[in-house]
């Protein structure tokens, strides 16, 4: 039951939430989304590179392609992820 959405804004949110509830009910223990996940279409991929930053709109649907990797909890060798929202300054 794919939505065809690449992003979810306020207008799409009710429909998206309803469909996600249906999907979770049908598959209560889903894995992390990836290349072979049902109802998930990979439209782009950015390879992991040391010191790379990837920025995207906060309403974009996205998933890290973790595969079978085991991430280290050691900050010197593991993966650092920062989830934040950056908004433009309002003109005064």
N, CA, C and O atoms as a Tinker XYZ file with bonds, in Angstrom:
   368  protein
     1  N      0.830000   -1.167000    0.000000    73     2
     2  CA     0.000000    0.000000    0.000000    64     1     3
     3  C      0.887000    1.246000    0.000000    63     2     4     5
     4  O      0.764000    2.081000    0.897000    81     3
     5  N      1.766000    1.389000   -0.974000    73     3     6
     6  CA     2.655000    2.545000   -1.047000    64     5     7
     7  C      1.893000    3.844000   -1.288000    63     6     8     9
     8  O      0.875000    3.860000   -1.980000    81     7
     9  N      2.389000    4.914000   -0.717000    73     7    10
    10  CA     1.759000    6.222000   -0.880000    64     9    11
    11  C      2.275000    6.950000   -2.104000    63    10    12    13
    12  O      1.565000    7.784000   -2.667000    81    11
    13  N      3.500000    6.652000   -2.531000    73    11    14
    14  CA     4.121000    7.405000   -3.601000    64    13    15
    15  C      4.702000    8.721000   -3.113000    63    14    16    17
    16  O      5.178000    9.523000   -3.916000    81    15
    17  N      4.669000    8.953000   -1.804000    73    15    18
    18  CA     5.173000   10.198000   -1.232000    64    17    19
    19  C      6.691000   10.152000   -1.096000    63    18    20    21
    20  O      7.256000    9.133000   -0.699000    81    19
    21  N      7.347000   11.265000   -1.429000    73    19    22
    22  CA     8.765000   11.448000   -1.139000    64    21    23
    23  C      8.938000   12.331000    0.091000    63    22    24    25
    24  O     10.009000   12.381000    0.695000    81    23
    25  N      7.861000   13.026000    0.448000    73    23    26
    26  CA     7.867000   13.883000    1.642000    64    25    27
    27  C      6.469000   13.866000    2.248000    63    26    28    29
    28  O      5.496000   13.514000    1.580000    81    27
    29  N      6.379000   14.246000    3.511000    73    27    30
    30  CA     5.097000   14.317000    4.204000    64    29    31
    31  C      4.980000   15.700000    4.837000    63    30    32    33
    32  O      5.673000   16.013000    5.804000    81    31
    33  N      4.087000   16.527000    4.274000    73    31    34
    34  CA     3.828000   17.845000    4.840000    64    33    35
    35  C      2.516000   17.780000    5.629000    63    34    36    37
    36  O      1.937000   16.704000    5.776000    81    35
    37  N      2.048000   18.913000    6.131000    73    35    38
    38  CA     0.834000   18.938000    6.953000    64    37    39
    39  C     -0.384000   18.392000    6.193000    63    38    40    41
    40  O     -1.238000   17.726000    6.779000    81    39
    41  N     -0.457000   18.675000    4.910000    73    39    42
    42  CA    -1.588000   18.211000    4.118000    64    41    43
    43  C     -1.590000   16.683000    3.945000    63    42    44    45
    44  O     -2.650000   16.058000    3.955000    81    43
    45  N     -0.413000   16.093000    3.790000    73    43    46
    46  CA    -0.301000   14.644000    3.574000    64    45    47
    47  C     -0.262000   13.837000    4.872000    63    46    48    49
    48  O     -0.482000   12.626000    4.845000    81    47
    49  N      0.007000   14.467000    5.977000    73    47    50
    50  CA     0.232000   13.761000    7.244000    64    49    51
    51  C     -0.908000   12.821000    7.650000    63    50    52    53
    52  O     -0.625000   11.679000    8.010000    81    51
    53  N     -2.186000   13.237000    7.612000    73    51    54
    54  CA    -3.246000   12.312000    8.026000    64    53    55
    55  C     -3.291000   11.033000    7.181000    63    54    56    57
    56  O     -3.419000    9.937000    7.727000    81    55
    57  N     -3.187000   11.168000    5.858000    73    55    58
    58  CA    -3.210000   10.000000    4.976000    64    57    59
    59  C     -2.000000    9.105000    5.233000    63    58    60    61
    60  O     -2.133000    7.883000    5.298000    81    59
    61  N     -0.818000    9.710000    5.381000    73    59    62
    62  CA     0.398000    8.948000    5.617000    64    61    63
    63  C      0.308000    8.197000    6.949000    63    62    64    65
    64  O      0.644000    7.014000    7.014000    81    63
    65  N     -0.140000    8.869000    8.005000    73    63    66
    66  CA    -0.249000    8.234000    9.327000    64    65    67
    67  C     -1.215000    7.054000    9.287000    63    66    68    69
    68  O     -0.951000    6.009000    9.882000    81    67
    69  N     -2.338000    7.223000    8.584000    73    67    70
    70  CA    -3.314000    6.139000    8.472000    64    69    71
    71  C     -2.714000    4.926000    7.763000    63    70    72    73
    72  O     -2.889000    3.791000    8.207000    81    71
    73  N     -2.015000    5.168000    6.675000    73    71    74
    74  CA    -1.398000    4.056000    5.930000    64    73    75
    75  C     -0.287000    3.381000    6.741000    63    74    76    77
    76  O     -0.138000    2.161000    6.687000    81    75
    77  N      0.482000    4.158000    7.480000    73    75    78
    78  CA     1.552000    3.575000    8.304000    64    77    79
    79  C      0.966000    2.689000    9.405000    63    78    80    81
    80  O      1.509000    1.624000    9.700000    81    79
    81  N     -0.143000    3.129000   10.012000    73    79    82
    82  CA    -0.795000    2.290000   11.040000    64    81    83
    83  C     -1.232000    0.958000   10.436000    63    82    84    85
    84  O     -1.088000   -0.087000   11.070000    81    83
    85  N     -1.763000    0.990000    9.215000    73    83    86
    86  CA    -2.183000   -0.239000    8.539000    64    85    87
    87  C     -0.982000   -1.143000    8.257000    63    86    88    89
    88  O     -1.061000   -2.357000    8.445000    81    87
    89  N      0.115000   -0.563000    7.812000    73    87    90
    90  CA     1.311000   -1.358000    7.516000    64    89    91
    91  C      1.896000   -1.984000    8.778000    63    90    92    93
    92  O      2.300000   -3.147000    8.767000    81    91
    93  N      1.941000   -1.219000    9.860000    73    91    94
    94  CA     2.479000   -1.748000   11.116000    64    93    95
    95  C      1.585000   -2.862000   11.647000    63    94    96    97
    96  O      2.081000   -3.848000   12.191000    81    95
    97  N      0.279000   -2.714000   11.495000    73    95    98
    98  CA    -0.644000   -3.770000   11.925000    64    97    99
    99  C     -0.425000   -5.045000   11.113000    63    98   100   101
   100  O     -0.525000   -6.148000   11.649000    81    99
   101  N     -0.126000   -4.897000    9.821000    73    99   102
   102  CA     0.095000   -6.052000    8.949000    64   101   103
   103  C      1.454000   -6.698000    9.194000    63   102   104   105
   104  O      1.608000   -7.905000    9.006000    81   103
   105  N      2.428000   -5.917000    9.605000    73   103   106
   106  CA     3.788000   -6.404000    9.872000    64   105   107
   107  C      4.277000   -5.722000   11.150000    63   106   108   109
   108  O      4.990000   -4.721000   11.079000    81   107
   109  N      3.901000   -6.257000   12.323000    73   107   110
   110  CA     4.163000   -5.567000   13.586000    64   109   111
   111  C      5.634000   -5.426000   13.981000    63   110   112   113
   112  O      5.951000   -4.586000   14.824000    81   111
   113  N      6.532000   -6.205000   13.410000    73   111   114
   114  CA     7.950000   -6.115000   13.757000    64   113   115
   115  C      8.787000   -5.807000   12.520000    63   114   116   117
   116  O      9.619000   -6.618000   12.113000    81   115
   117  N      8.569000   -4.628000   11.915000    73   115   118
   118  CA     9.306000   -4.325000   10.683000    64   117   119
   119  C     10.790000   -4.101000   10.960000    63   118   120   121
   120  O     11.181000   -3.639000   12.032000    81   119
   121  N     11.589000   -4.436000    9.978000    73   119   122
   122  CA    13.029000   -4.179000   10.061000    64   121   123
   123  C     13.286000   -2.738000    9.649000    63   122   124   125
   124  O     12.396000   -2.054000    9.144000    81   123
   125  N     14.508000   -2.288000    9.870000    73   123   126
   126  CA    14.907000   -0.951000    9.414000    64   125   127
   127  C     14.752000   -0.913000    7.900000    63   126   128   129
   128  O     15.173000   -1.842000    7.210000    81   127
   129  N     14.152000    0.154000    7.377000    73   127   130
   130  CA    13.910000    0.250000    5.937000    64   129   131
   131  C     15.214000    0.178000    5.150000    63   130   132   133
   132  O     16.223000    0.758000    5.549000    81   131
   133  N     15.183000   -0.525000    4.047000    73   131   134
   134  CA    16.357000   -0.667000    3.193000    64   133   135
   135  C     15.963000   -1.029000    1.775000    63   134   136   137
   136  O     14.796000   -0.919000    1.401000    81   135
   137  N     16.919000   -1.455000    0.998000    73   135   138
   138  CA    16.682000   -1.749000   -0.422000    64   137   139
   139  C     15.571000   -2.757000   -0.672000    63   138   140   141
   140  O     14.827000   -2.628000   -1.644000    81   139
   141  N     15.449000   -3.754000    0.188000    73   139   142
   142  CA    14.494000   -4.841000   -0.036000    64   141   143
   143  C     13.236000   -4.733000    0.815000    63   142   144   145
   144  O     12.474000   -5.695000    0.901000    81   143
   145  N     13.004000   -3.600000    1.436000    73   143   146
   146  CA    11.838000   -3.427000    2.299000    64   145   147
   147  C     10.589000   -3.220000    1.446000    63   146   148   149
   148  O     10.574000   -2.363000    0.562000    81   147
   149  N      9.533000   -4.010000    1.711000    73   147   150
   150  CA     8.289000   -3.806000    0.967000    64   149   151
   151  C      7.773000   -2.371000    1.171000    63   150   152   153
   152  O      7.942000   -1.796000    2.246000    81   151
   153  N      7.154000   -1.808000    0.151000    73   151   154
   154  CA     6.566000   -0.472000    0.198000    64   153   155
   155  C      7.592000    0.642000    0.381000    63   154   156   157
   156  O      7.239000    1.754000    0.774000    81   155
   157  N      8.843000    0.353000    0.102000    73   155   158
   158  CA     9.913000    1.345000    0.201000    64   157   159
   159  C     10.640000    1.362000   -1.128000    63   158   160   161
   160  O     11.126000    0.329000   -1.586000    81   159
   161  N     10.717000    2.520000   -1.746000    73   159   162
   162  CA    11.401000    2.639000   -3.034000    64   161   163
   163  C     12.640000    3.504000   -2.860000    63   162   164   165
   164  O     12.541000    4.664000   -2.460000    81   163
   165  N     13.790000    2.951000   -3.155000    73   163   166
   166  CA    15.044000    3.694000   -3.087000    64   165   167
   167  C     15.139000    4.583000   -4.322000    63   166   168   169
   168  O     15.175000    4.083000   -5.446000    81   167
   169  N     15.180000    5.909000   -4.116000    73   167   170
   170  CA    15.273000    6.823000   -5.251000    64   169   171
   171  C     16.635000    7.495000   -5.338000    63   170   172   173
   172  O     16.960000    8.103000   -6.358000    81   171
   173  N     17.430000    7.396000   -4.288000    73   171   174
   174  CA    18.775000    7.947000   -4.311000    64   173   175
   175  C     19.565000    7.324000   -3.168000    63   174   176   177
   176  O     18.993000    6.806000   -2.209000    81   175
   177  N     20.874000    7.382000   -3.283000    73   175   178
   178  CA    21.744000    6.834000   -2.244000    64   177   179
   179  C     22.997000    7.692000   -2.179000    63   178   180   181
   180  O     23.567000    8.054000   -3.209000    81   179
   181  N     23.422000    8.014000   -0.959000    73   179   182
   182  CA    24.646000    8.784000   -0.749000    64   181   183
   183  C     25.586000    7.882000    0.052000    63   182   184   185
   184  O     25.302000    7.575000    1.210000    81   183
   185  N     26.689000    7.457000   -0.541000    73   183   186
   186  CA    27.608000    6.560000    0.168000    64   185   187
   187  C     28.198000    7.205000    1.415000    63   186   188   189
   188  O     28.400000    8.419000    1.466000    81   187
   189  N     28.469000    6.385000    2.409000    73   187   190
   190  CA    29.114000    6.862000    3.631000    64   189   191
   191  C     30.572000    7.186000    3.331000    63   190   192   193
   192  O     31.295000    6.367000    2.764000    81   191
   193  N     30.995000    8.378000    3.713000    73   191   194
   194  CA    32.364000    8.840000    3.519000    64   193   195
   195  C     32.779000    9.584000    4.784000    63   194   196   197
   196  O     31.977000   10.320000    5.358000    81   195
   197  N     34.001000    9.404000    5.216000    73   195   198
   198  CA    34.505000   10.079000    6.403000    64   197   199
   199  C     34.298000   11.584000    6.296000    63   198   200   201
   200  O     34.608000   12.185000    5.267000    81   199
   201  N     33.781000   12.184000    7.343000    73   199   202
   202  CA    33.544000   13.627000    7.470000    64   201   203
   203  C     32.512000   14.172000    6.478000    63   202   204   205
   204  O     32.554000   15.359000    6.153000    81   203
   205  N     31.616000   13.363000    6.003000    73   203   206
   206  CA    30.562000   13.812000    5.087000    64   205   207
   207  C     29.356000   14.264000    5.900000    63   206   208   209
   208  O     29.007000   13.657000    6.912000    81   207
   209  N     28.731000   15.335000    5.443000    73   207   210
   210  CA    27.469000   15.781000    6.026000    64   209   211
   211  C     26.410000   15.713000    4.930000    63   210   212   213
   212  O     26.664000   16.066000    3.778000    81   211
   213  N     25.230000   15.257000    5.305000    73   211   214
   214  CA    24.119000   15.149000    4.368000    64   213   215
   215  C     22.964000   15.959000    4.949000    63   214   216   217
   216  O     22.529000   15.711000    6.073000    81   215
   217  N     22.475000   16.916000    4.188000    73   215   218
   218  CA    21.374000   17.763000    4.623000    64   217   219
   219  C     20.172000   17.516000    3.730000    63   218   220   221
   220  O     20.315000   17.364000    2.517000    81   219
   221  N     18.993000   17.476000    4.325000    73   219   222
   222  CA    17.769000   17.302000    3.557000    64   221   223
   223  C     16.625000   17.936000    4.331000    63   222   224   225
   224  O     16.729000   18.168000    5.536000    81   223
   225  N     15.538000   18.214000    3.632000    73   223   226
   226  CA    14.368000   18.809000    4.274000    64   225   227
   227  C     13.827000   17.881000    5.345000    63   226   228   229
   228  O     13.813000   16.662000    5.167000    81   227
   229  N     13.385000   18.446000    6.446000    73   227   230
   230  CA    12.907000   17.635000    7.567000    64   229   231
   231  C     11.641000   16.857000    7.238000    63   230   232   233
   232  O     11.315000   15.907000    7.949000    81   231
   233  N     10.922000   17.221000    6.197000    73   231   234
   234  CA     9.704000   16.496000    5.825000    64   233   235
   235  C      9.967000   15.396000    4.804000    63   234   236   237
   236  O      9.038000   14.695000    4.404000    81   235
   237  N     11.216000   15.233000    4.376000    73   235   238
   238  CA    11.567000   14.185000    3.408000    64   237   239
   239  C     11.599000   12.826000    4.089000    63   238   240   241
   240  O     12.143000   12.683000    5.184000    81   239
   241  N     11.017000   11.838000    3.441000    73   239   242
   242  CA    11.100000   10.465000    3.947000    64   241   243
   243  C     12.494000    9.941000    3.620000    63   242   244   245
   244  O     12.972000   10.089000    2.495000    81   243
   245  N     13.138000    9.331000    4.600000    73   243   246
   246  CA    14.520000    8.911000    4.406000    64   245   247
   247  C     14.835000    7.725000    5.320000    63   246   248   249
   248  O     14.108000    7.444000    6.273000    81   247
   249  N     15.912000    7.055000    5.012000    73   247   250
   250  CA    16.363000    5.932000    5.818000    64   249   251
   251  C     17.855000    5.738000    5.598000    63   250   252   253
   252  O     18.345000    5.850000    4.474000    81   251
   253  N     18.565000    5.450000    6.663000    73   251   254
   254  CA    19.969000    5.076000    6.525000    64   253   255
   255  C     20.050000    3.665000    5.984000    63   254   256   257
   256  O     19.319000    2.786000    6.440000    81   255
   257  N     20.917000    3.433000    5.028000    73   255   258
   258  CA    21.082000    2.086000    4.471000    64   257   259
   259  C     22.139000    1.353000    5.287000    63   258   260   261
   260  O     23.315000    1.321000    4.925000    81   259
   261  N     21.701000    0.771000    6.385000    73   259   262
   262  CA    22.622000    0.144000    7.323000    64   261   263
   263  C     22.985000   -1.280000    6.943000    63   262   264   265
   264  O     24.032000   -1.784000    7.350000    81   263
   265  N     22.133000   -1.930000    6.168000    73   263   266
   266  CA    22.420000   -3.312000    5.762000    64   265   267
   267  C     22.635000   -4.204000    6.975000    63   266   268   269
   268  O     21.904000   -4.108000    7.961000    81   267
   269  N     23.623000   -5.058000    6.902000    73   267   270
   270  CA    23.938000   -5.962000    8.000000    64   269   271
   271  C     25.061000   -5.419000    8.883000    63   270   272   273
   272  O     25.635000   -6.154000    9.686000    81   271
   273  N     25.370000   -4.131000    8.732000    73   271   274
   274  CA    26.492000   -3.561000    9.467000    64   273   275
   275  C     26.243000   -3.551000   10.975000    63   274   276   277
   276  O     25.109000   -3.418000   11.435000    81   275
   277  N     27.309000   -3.692000   11.712000    73   275   278
   278  CA    27.277000   -3.569000   13.156000    64   277   279
   279  C     27.971000   -2.267000   13.496000    63   278   280   281
   280  O     29.159000   -2.100000   13.222000    81   279
   281  N     27.235000   -1.346000   14.090000    73   279   282
   282  CA    27.785000   -0.041000   14.411000    64   281   283
   283  C     28.464000   -0.073000   15.770000    63   282   284   285
   284  O     27.933000   -0.635000   16.727000    81   283
   285  N     29.623000    0.524000   15.847000    73   283   286
   286  CA    30.388000    0.553000   17.084000    64   285   287
   287  C     29.887000    1.662000   18.002000    63   286   288   289
   288  O     29.597000    2.760000   17.528000    81   287
   289  N     29.780000    1.403000   19.300000    73   287   290
   290  CA    29.403000    2.456000   20.245000    64   289   291
   291  C     30.576000    3.402000   20.562000    63   290   292   293
   292  O     30.387000    4.427000   21.218000    81   291
   293  N     31.769000    3.059000   20.101000    73   291   294
   294  CA    32.954000    3.889000   20.346000    64   293   295
   295  C     32.896000    5.094000   19.412000    63   294   296   297
   296  O     32.911000    4.908000   18.195000    81   295
   297  N     32.831000    6.332000   19.933000    73   295   298
   298  CA    32.721000    7.510000   19.074000    64   297   299
   299  C     33.915000    7.724000   18.147000    63   298   300   301
   300  O     33.797000    8.459000   17.166000    81   299
   301  N     35.056000    7.106000   18.430000    73   299   302
   302  CA    36.219000    7.254000   17.543000    64   301   303
   303  C     36.122000    6.372000   16.311000    63   302   304   305
   304  O     36.760000    6.657000   15.297000    81   303
   305  N     35.334000    5.301000   16.382000    73   303   306
   306  CA    35.231000    4.381000   15.248000    64   305   307
   307  C     33.806000    4.185000   14.757000    63   306   308   309
   308  O     33.595000    3.618000   13.686000    81   307
   309  N     32.834000    4.642000   15.518000    73   307   310
   310  CA    31.428000    4.441000   15.160000    64   309   311
   311  C     30.887000    5.524000   14.259000    63   310   312   313
   312  O     31.635000    6.324000   13.697000    81   311
   313  N     29.602000    5.536000   14.134000    73   311   314
   314  CA    28.911000    6.505000   13.278000    64   313   315
   315  C     28.270000    7.567000   14.153000    63   314   316   317
   316  O     27.572000    7.246000   15.114000    81   315
   317  N     28.503000    8.823000   13.827000    73   315   318
   318  CA    27.896000    9.931000   14.561000    64   317   319
   319  C     26.731000   10.461000   13.747000    63   318   320   321
   320  O     26.887000   10.811000   12.577000    81   319
   321  N     25.579000   10.518000   14.362000    73   319   322
   322  CA    24.387000   11.034000   13.709000    64   321   323
   323  C     23.826000   12.165000   14.534000    63   322   324   325
   324  O     23.686000   12.040000   15.750000    81   323
   325  N     23.505000   13.262000   13.888000    73   323   326
   326  CA    22.925000   14.418000   14.558000    64   325   327
   327  C     21.571000   14.685000   13.936000    63   326   328   329
   328  O     21.470000   14.918000   12.732000    81   327
   329  N     20.538000   14.652000   14.748000    73   327   330
   330  CA    19.200000   14.972000   14.271000    64   329   331
   331  C     18.846000   16.352000   14.798000    63   330   332   333
   332  O     18.738000   16.552000   16.008000    81   331
   333  N     18.666000   17.292000   13.901000    73   331   334
   334  CA    18.367000   18.662000   14.288000    64   333   335
   335  C     17.539000   19.331000   13.205000    63   334   336   337
   336  O     17.450000   18.837000   12.081000    81   335
   337  N     16.946000   20.440000   13.548000    73   335   338
   338  CA    16.183000   21.220000   12.585000    64   337   339
   339  C     16.811000   22.596000   12.502000    63   338   340   341
   340  O     16.989000   23.266000   13.519000    81   339
   341  N     17.145000   23.017000   11.300000    73   339   342
   342  CA    17.729000   24.331000   11.049000    64   341   343
   343  C     16.693000   25.121000   10.254000    63   342   344   345
   344  O     16.295000   24.723000    9.159000    81   343
   345  N     16.273000   26.228000   10.815000    73   343   346
   346  CA    15.264000   27.070000   10.156000    64   345   347
   347  C     15.879000   28.400000    9.757000    63   346   348   349
   348  O     16.768000   28.902000   10.445000    81   347
   349  N     15.419000   28.974000    8.659000    73   347   350
   350  CA    15.941000   30.281000    8.263000    64   349   351
   351  C     15.535000   31.349000    9.265000    63   350   352   353
   352  O     14.459000   31.264000    9.858000    81   351
   353  N     16.372000   32.338000    9.459000    73   351   354
   354  CA    16.073000   33.442000   10.363000    64   353   355
   355  C     14.941000   34.278000    9.768000    63   354   356   357
   356  O     14.866000   34.463000    8.554000    81   355
   357  N     14.076000   34.771000   10.622000    73   355   358
   358  CA    12.992000   35.639000   10.193000    64   357   359
   359  C     13.509000   37.071000   10.003000    63   358   360   361
   360  O     14.262000   37.578000   10.835000    81   359
   361  N     13.110000   37.704000    8.927000    73   359   362
   362  CA    13.505000   39.096000    8.694000    64   361   363
   363  C     12.822000   39.978000    9.728000    63   362   364   365
   364  O     11.674000   39.745000   10.106000    81   363
   365  N     13.544000   40.987000   10.174000    73   363   366
   366  CA    12.969000   41.889000   11.183000    64   365   367
   367  C     12.565000   43.183000   10.570000    63   366   368
   368  O     12.063000   44.065000   11.267000    81   367
